[in-house]
Amino acid sequence: MSIQFTTAARNAQLDAITTSVGNAGKLKIYTGSAPSSANDSATGTLLSTHTLGSPFAPGASSGVLTPTTPSNVTAGATGTAGYFRITKSDDTVVLQGTCGTSAADLILNTTSIVSGGPVQVNSLSLTAGGA
């Protein structure tokens, strides 16, 4: 049997992420595969940087954290979105995940990003495991 957490414990884990990101965190979208650890340096090309809400997200509910979707931004480079990182306002990395148009952590309207074009985030949610 694996370890299981109550919904309250899962919500607390996720709310700690909101606290860690703080106000005006950033969502950064990169090309390629994510590094093996969020502690490692970023790889690939930085395609876009979005400013996140203050706070990062409302309180978690039922073990799910749903940050406010950031506004569209203009892409700074051309490439295929592969992964993202969420950082504090000072660029300290908090977490990373996959990008896609479905079945990914961060859902975009398209992963084909063109420099000078819009980058639209459709949804982002984080789920705590161990239910």
C-alpha positions in Angstrom: 0.0 0.0 0.0 1.3 3.5 -0.9 1.2 6.4 1.5 -2.1 8.3 1.4 -2.8 11.8 2.5 -6.1 13.4 3.5 -7.6 16.1 1.3 -6.6 18.7 3.9 -3.0 17.5 3.8 -3.0 17.6 0.0 -4.5 21.1 0.0 -1.8 22.2 2.5 1.0 20.8 0.2 -0.4 22.7 -2.7 -1.0 25.9 -0.8 2.7 25.8 0.2 3.5 26.1 -3.5 1.4 29.3 -3.7 3.3 30.7 -0.7 6.7 29.7 -2.3 5.9 31.3 -5.7 4.7 34.5 -3.9 3.4 37.5 -5.7 4.2 38.2 -9.4 5.8 34.9 -10.0 6.7 33.9 -13.6 5.7 31.2 -16.0 8.5 30.5 -18.5 8.0 28.3 -21.5 10.9 26.5 -23.2 11.7 24.2 -26.1 12.7 20.6 -25.7 12.5 18.3 -22.8 12.6 19.4 -19.2 15.9 18.9 -17.2 15.8 15.7 -15.1 15.3 17.9 -12.0 13.8 21.4 -11.4 17.0 22.0 -9.5 19.0 21.8 -12.7 19.7 24.7 -15.1 17.1 25.3 -17.8 17.7 23.7 -21.2 16.3 24.6 -24.6 15.3 28.1 -25.8 13.1 30.4 -23.7 10.1 31.1 -25.8 8.0 33.3 -23.5 7.7 34.7 -20.0 4.3 35.3 -18.4 3.7 37.2 -15.2 1.5 35.2 -12.8 -1.1 36.5 -10.4 -0.7 37.9 -7.0 -1.1 35.5 -5.2 -0.1 32.7 -7.6 -3.4 30.8 -7.0 -6.5 30.8 -4.8 -6.5 28.1 -2.1 -6.3 24.5 -3.2 -9.5 22.5 -3.3 -9.9 18.7 -3.3 -6.2 18.3 -3.8 -6.0 20.5 -6.9 -4.4 23.9 -7.2 -5.7 26.0 -10.1 -3.6 29.2 -10.7 -5.2 32.1 -12.5 -4.4 31.7 -16.2 -1.8 34.3 -17.2 -2.4 36.8 -19.9 -1.2 36.2 -23.4 2.2 37.5 -24.2 4.3 38.0 -27.3 6.8 35.2 -28.0 10.5 36.2 -27.8 11.7 33.3 -29.9 10.4 30.6 -32.3 10.2 26.9 -31.5 8.1 24.1 -30.2 7.0 24.4 -26.6 8.1 21.3 -24.6 8.2 22.3 -20.9 7.6 25.1 -18.5 8.9 26.4 -15.3 7.2 28.5 -12.6 9.6 30.8 -10.7 9.4 33.4 -8.0 9.6 37.0 -9.2 13.4 36.8 -8.7 13.6 33.8 -11.2 14.2 31.2 -8.5 12.6 28.0 -9.9 9.8 26.5 -7.9 8.5 23.7 -10.2 8.5 22.5 -13.8 6.2 20.4 -16.0 5.2 19.5 -19.6 3.5 21.6 -22.2 1.0 20.5 -24.8 -2.4 21.1 -26.3 -3.8 18.2 -24.3 -2.7 15.6 -21.8 0.1 17.9 -20.4 0.6 19.9 -17.2 0.3 23.2 -19.0 -2.3 23.4 -21.8 -1.5 25.8 -24.6 -3.6 26.7 -27.7 -0.6 25.6 -29.8 2.9 24.4 -29.1 4.2 25.9 -32.3 5.4 29.3 -31.0 6.5 32.0 -33.4 8.6 35.0 -32.4 6.5 38.1 -32.2 3.3 36.0 -32.1 0.9 35.5 -29.2 1.4 32.7 -26.6 -1.9 31.7 -25.2 -2.2 29.5 -22.0 -5.5 27.7 -21.9 -5.1 26.0 -18.5 -2.8 25.0 -15.7 -3.5 22.9 -12.7 -1.5 21.0 -10.1 -2.7 17.9 -8.4 -1.2 16.5 -5.2 -0.9 12.7 -5.2 -1.4 10.2 -2.5 -5.2 10.4 -2.2 
